[in-house]
Amino acid sequence: MENNVIIKTPEQQREELLAKISDFKLMDDTYMSAFFNGRREEMCKIMEDLNNESVRQEKYQTAIRLIKMNLLSAEDIAKATDLSVEDINTLIAMVRETA
């Protein structure tokens, strides 16, 4: 089974955000400049993607904490985090490998 789970630190998430924002090469590098220069939709999409990624990362981090507690089944952890049972089983295997 291929492992597609990548857990990013807050610092890595921040660096990605800064890289994406700097890609706009705005004159003053501000969100408002992007907004007023007609790039609102593009900037909003980046912010939405970053928020979704942050939520996804939090779900995985929560699942890992629950797995380490060893109190719930894979199915219960999947329900609690809105992740698939397959993803939870992959995380369980990863946690066991690193333990």
Helices and strands as residue ranges (DSSP letters): H 10-22, H 31-34, I 35-39, H 40-69, H 74-81, H 85-98
